Amino acid sequence: MLIENCIYGVDIQPIAIQICKLRFFISLTIEQKPNSNKDNNYGIKALPI
């Protein structure tokens, strides 16, 4: 919620802000520790829609 609703930026190209938010989400996903439960996506939370 914080990344989607509370991070703002200014750039010539509006897509640049979206790319920064996506990069932030991906870095958070990479830092998660997987477990052995494949039915629960190995404990990795999905990116927001």
C-alpha positions in Angstrom: 0.0 0.0 0.0 2.8 2.4 0.8 4.6 2.0 -2.5 1.4 2.2 -4.5 -0.2 5.2 -2.7 2.5 7.2 -0.9 5.5 7.3 -3.2 5.4 10.1 -5.8 7.9 11.4 -8.2 8.4 13.9 -11.0 10.0 13.0 -14.4 9.6 14.1 -18.0 8.2 10.7 -18.9 5.4 9.5 -16.5 6.2 5.9 -17.2 9.6 6.4 -15.3 7.7 6.7 -12.0 5.9 3.5 -12.7 9.2 1.8 -13.5 10.7 3.0 -10.2 7.7 1.5 -8.3 8.0 -1.8 -10.2 11.7 -1.9 -9.4 10.9 -1.4 -5.7 8.3 -4.2 -5.7 10.8 -6.5 -7.5 13.5 -5.8 -4.9 11.1 -6.6 -2.1 10.1 -9.9 -3.8 13.7 -10.9 -4.2 14.5 -10.4 -0.5 11.7 -12.8 0.6 12.8 -16.2 1.9 11.2 -19.1 0.1 9.9 -22.2 2.0 9.0 -25.7 0.9 5.2 -25.2 0.6 4.6 -25.2 -3.2 0.8 -24.9 -2.7 1.3 -21.5 -1.1 3.7 -20.1 -3.8 6.7 -21.2 -1.6 5.9 -18.5 0.9 6.6 -15.7 -1.6 3.9 -12.9 -1.7 2.7 -12.0 -5.1 3.1 -8.5 -6.5 0.0 -6.3 -6.3 -2.2 -6.0 -9.4 
